[in-house]
Amino acid sequence: MNTVYTCFCTDVIHDGHRNIINHAKEYGRVVVGCLSDKEMIRCTKFPTTSIEERMALYQEIDGVDEVVVQDDMLYDDVIAKIRPDYVIHGDNWKEGAEKAVRDHVEGLLNQYGGKIVDVPYTYSDEVKKVDQKLKEKLSMSEYRRKRLRQLIEMTPIVKVMEAHSGLTGLIVEKTVVEGENGKLDQFDGMWVSSLCDSTDRGKPDIELVDMTSRLRTINDIMEVTTKPIILDGDTGGLTEHFVYNVRTLERMGVSAVIIEDKTGLKKNSLFGTEVEQTQDSIENFSAKIAAGKKAQLSDDFMIIARIESLILERGMEDALERAFAFRDAGADGIMIHSRDKDPAEIFEFCDKFREQDKKTPIVVVPTSYNQVTEEELSAHGINIVIYANQLMRAAFPVMKQTAEGILRAHRAKEVDSSLMPFKEIIRLIDEL
């Protein structure tokens, strides 16, 4: 009997999946692959159930003969082991980012005469309802809040992109690309930056935008996305205020807040010693961290301590002393910051920190040393990389050039070729 293989990466079975199985039965014995968690997060939505639960769910489908784990989104492992006569899939993978996967599978099957069967994708009210239910579940605070900790355990490095509005949140949420190895990739979470939040409002980055306004930005993003959010908490403010904000953020479903060990009027770290900046004492900042940890109600929320010693040229030993002190005070992670274009001091810090602490997550923001790759960062024990302001910086020059182009031409025709058709923007929003 022929072997027919299909891969599922869903937590809920609907008409579309049953339709795939019904078609598969016509060709032979049906084997269903359950995509592993680490691969699932790279190409689709985050799993809300365990792989064991998903495998049991698939096994209960009428017509399924066997369920196996698929640990490679490109199918290399299962095709080498099972050598299916047919791989069956919805025809939605014939275009878009998933086409790269289909092309790779087709190449593997051609080596021994296997074939792909493309089944018309199922569009129905039930499918739409189930998909919407899954999205709503992923966006619920109790699921979103814990996702950052889960990602740290599941992936070599968590990739976080800045978002400052609902629209930029959708861009971060939905952008999927084909990587150099043929696999699909996407961002893992979102960074709500104080700098970008202020800039979007046309105001200086001096903590002028209050927390109430910043919470509205978070809410706008949360309404249309499901990925975990890390908030730039600046200095955290007064300890009494920080405690209150921790409870608010935790309740909303924010995964983490990063606070920096500085005091006084906020000055952007990119200026370093060019402007006067005061670093908080180890004792005061440790007390603020401890108070925040004591206030939170769940184990999911993370308070991450950002260390400014390298920015302020206080030296490596000061940075390490603070890192271990803040960790001991309860910090769930350490962010080490630098404005040096060479990542050497960042790597030195991480290597020395990892000599004594193998587990506490390390966060970096490679804005100035942007030549370094995620693979290199991971090799030095870094767990989270934040692309902190690239979307804002990309938008500003394009908008300015568009405004200048219209002024020069006294009409909009000359700039139209550089603009995205509004139908595509509407489609991005409608696909929510």
N, C-alpha and C positions, 0 to 999 in steps of 0.2 A: 504493500500500500504506500502511496505517495505521502510525504510529510509536508504539511503546510504550516508555515510559521507566521505569527504576527506578534507585535510588541504593543503592550498597553502601558500607559503611564498616568492612570487615572485613579481617583479614590472612589468614584461612583460610576456604576454601569448604567448606560442609557441605550436608546434605540440604535445609535450609531455603532456602539460596540457589538451589540447583538447582531446587527446587520453584517458586520465584518465576519463574525463567527459563522453565521448562516451561509455566507459565500464560501468561507474556508472549507466547510464540511463537504462541499461539492467536489473538492479537489483531493481530499484524502484525510489522513489523521491530523488532528489540529493540536499544535503546540503553541501556547501563549507565553511570551516572555514578559517578565515584570521588570521594568527598568529600575535599576538601583537608585538609591537616594542621591548619591554623589553625581550621577549622570543626569538624573531628572532635574536637578536644580540648574543645570547648565543650559537646558533647552526648552524647559516648560515651566509650569507652576510648581511652587514648593509643595512637597507632600504633606498632607495633614494626617495621614495614617502611616503606620510602620510598614515595612516591606513584607513582613509576615502576614499582616492583615490584608494587604493588597493581593498577595498570592492566594490566600484563602478565598477572597472575593472572586478572583478570576476562575478558580477551580470549580466554583459553584455554577458557573454559566453552562447552560445546556449545550452540549456539543464540544466542550473542551476536553481533550484527552490527557493533556499534561501541562503543567506550569513550571517554568524554569526562571532563574534570575538572568537578566541581561545586564552585564556590567560595563558595556561599551555602547554608547549611543550610535556608533557606526556599524554595529552588528558583527564586528569581527569575531568576537568570542563565540557567539551562538552559531554563526554560519560555519565556523571551523569545526565546532563540536557536533552540530546536528546535521549539517549539509542538507538543508530543506530543499525539496523540489520546487516549492513555491514560497515566496514571501508576499503576503497580502497586506494591503494598507489602504487607507482612504486616499483619494486622489488629490487631497489638499497638499501633499508633499511634492507635487509636480512643479510647484512654483514657490517663490519666496526663499527664506533661509533654509527651510527643510529640503529643498531640492538637492543641496550638497550631500545630504544623507542618502537620498534616493539614488543619486549617481554612484555613490560609493558602494551601496548594496548591489546595484546592478552590475558593477564591475566584479564584485566577489562572486555573484551567481554565474556570470558568464564564464568563469574559469572552469566550471564543470557542467554547464548546461541548465542551471536553475533559472527560474523565471519570476518576474514580478507581476502580481495581479493588482491593478489599481481599481478600487471600488469607489463609485461616486460618493462623495461626502454626504452624510445625512444632515439635512436641515429640517428641523421640526420644532414645535413648541416645547416638547419634552426635553430635547437636547439643549435648547436655549435656556430653559428653566434650570436644568441641572448645572450647566456652565455658570449661570448667574449665582446659583446657590454656593458653588465652590468658591467663586470670587468673594462673595460676602463672608464666607467662613474664613478665608485667608485674611480678610481685612479686619476681622474682629480683634479687639485689643488683646485678648488673652492668647491668640495665636500669633499675631504680629510681634508682640512684645518679646516673646521668647525665641524668635527666629534667629536673631543675631548670634546668640549663644550656640544654637544648633548649627548654624553655618560655620562658625569657628571650628567646630568639631568635624564637620563634614567636608571641608574644602581646604586646599593648601593655603589659599589666601583669599580673604573676603574683599571683593571689589565694590567700592562705594562711590557713587557719583553725586555731585551737588545738584539739588533741586530747590528752586525758590518760588515755585508756583504750581498750580494744578497741572498746567500744560507741560512744564519741564518735568514734573513728576511722571506724567504719562510717557514722555520720551525715555526717561530712565527705565520705567516699567516695561516698555514694549520693544526696546531696541535689542534685536538679536542678530548676530553676525556669524558668518562662517570663518572660523579661525584658520591659521596656517596649517594645522594638522587635519583640516577637513571637518572638525567637530564644531558644533554650534556653541556660542558663548553669549553671556549677557551679564549685566550688573547684578550684584546681590542685594544692594541696599542703597539708601539715599542719605545724603548729608545736608542738613538744613543749616546753612552757614550764616553767622551773624553779619559777616561782610556782605554777602550777596543779598541777604534780607534787607539790609540798610541801603545798599546800592539800588535795589529794585524800587525803593521808595524815594530815591534821590537824596539820601541823607548820609552824613559821614558815619564811619564805623567807630563810634565812640559810645556804644550802648545807649544811643539816643532812642532807638526803637525799643519800646518796653516789652516785657514778656507777654503781656496780653495780646499785643499786635503779632508777636512771633508765634503765639499759639494759634492765631487765626491762619497764618501761613501753613502751619503743620496740619491743621484741620482741612484746609483746601486740598493739600496733597493727599491726606488720608482718605478723603471722600472718593478719590478716583484711582487709588493704587492699593497694592497689597504688600509691597516689600518693606522690610524693616527700616526704621528711621533712626539716625544718630543726630542729636542736636548739639550744635555749637553753643555751649552755655557761657561763653566768655569766662569771667572770673567766678561766676556763680553768685556774685553779689554778697550781701550780708548773709551770714549763716542762717539767720531766722528766715530770710526770704528763700534761700536755697532749699531748705527743708520743705517749705510749702510747695515750691516748684517741682521738687522730686515727686511728691505725691500726685501732683497734677499730671506730670508727664507719664508717670507709671499708669495712672488711670486711663489716660488717652490711648496707651498702647505703644508709646515711644520705647525703643529698645535700649537706648543709652544716651547719656549726656556726658559731654567732655568739658571739663572746666580747667582753666589754666592758673598756674600758681603766681599770679600777679595781683597787685592792688592798685587802687586809685583809678583815675580816668583811663578808660580803655584806649590803648594805642596799638595799632595793628603791628603784629610781630614782624612783618616784612621790613619794617623800618629799623629793626634791631636797636643798636646803640645810637642811631642817628637822632632819636628822640629820647627824652627821659622816660624810663620805664622802671617801675619798682617791683621787685620780686617779693612775694609774700614769704614769711618765715616758714620753715618746715613745720613748726609746732601749730601755727594758726591754720595752715592749709590742711594739715592732717586732721585737725579738729573739725574742719568743715566737711571733709570727706566722711569722717566717722559719724557726724550728725546726719548727713544725708543717707548713709547706709542704715542707720537706726530708724529713720523715718519710713523707709520703703516697706511695703507689705509682702511683696513676692520676692522669690529668688531670681526671677527672670531679668529684672531691670539692672542695667550696668551703669556704674559711675566710673568714668575713666579720667585719670589725672594727667593733665598736659604739662610737661616740664619745659620751661623756657630758658634753662641754664645755658644751652648752646647758643641760642639766639642772643642772649645778653652777655655772651663771652665770659661766663663764670667758670667754665672748665668742665671736663669730663667727670672728675671726682664729685663735684657738686651735683651734677646731673644724676649720677648713680646713687649718691647718698639720698637724694630726694626720691628717686624711684623706689628704693627699698622701703623708705619710711612711709611713703604714700600707700604702697602695697600693704604694709603692715597695719596701716590705719583703716584698711578695708577696700581700697580702690580695686575695681574689677579688671582694670587694664591700665597700661601706661602708654601715653602718646609722647613721643620724643620729637621735638621740632627743630628744624635747622633752616637757615636761609642760604647756606653754602651751596654753590653749584656742584660741588663734588660730594658724593654721598659717603665719603670715607669716615667722617665723624659719626654719622648715623650708624654705619655698619660697626664701628668700634664700640659704640654704646650698646647696640643690640647683642654683639658677641660677648661683651663683658657681663651684661645683664643675664644672658642665657647660661653663663658659666655657673651662676648661683640659682637661677630660677628658670626652670624648663617649661613652665606651664602658663604663667600670667600673660595674657594677650598683650602684644605690642602693636601700636597703631602708628602709622607714619602718613605724612602729607607731602608727597614729593613734587611740590610746585616749583621749587628752584632747581632741584636736581632731577629734572624730568627725563633725563636720558636713561635712568635706571629702569629695568624691567621688573615685572611682578615676580618672575621666576628668581631673579637675583634677590629681591626683597625677602621672598619666602626662604631662600637658602640661609639667610641671616636670622631666621626665627621670627620674622614679622608676620603677624596674623591678619591685619586689616590695612588696606591701602585706600586712602581717601583722595579722590580727584575733586579738590575743594571749591573751584571757582571757574572751571573751564566753560561751562554752558553760558554763564553770565558774560564772560570775556569774549566768547564767540559771537554772542548776540549784539553786543554794543557796537562794534565797528561796522557790522552789516547794516544795522538800523541807521547809523550815522551816514554811511555811504548812500543808502536809499533816499534819505531825506535830502542830501546834497544833490543827488541826481535829479530829483523832481524839481528842486529849486532852479537848477541850471537849465533844464529842458522846458520848464513851465508846463509839464504834463507827466503822466506816469508811464508812458509806453517804453521809454528807454531803460527803465529799471525792471520791467516786467519779467525779462528772461532770467533774472537772478532770484525771483521770488517763487516760493512753493505755491502751487495752485491751492486755493482755499478748500477745494473739495477734498484734498488729501489730508488737510488738518481736520476737517469735519469727520472724515473717515476714521482718523486716529481716535477721535473722541467717541464716535458712534460705536466703535468696536469694543468699548468698555464693557 
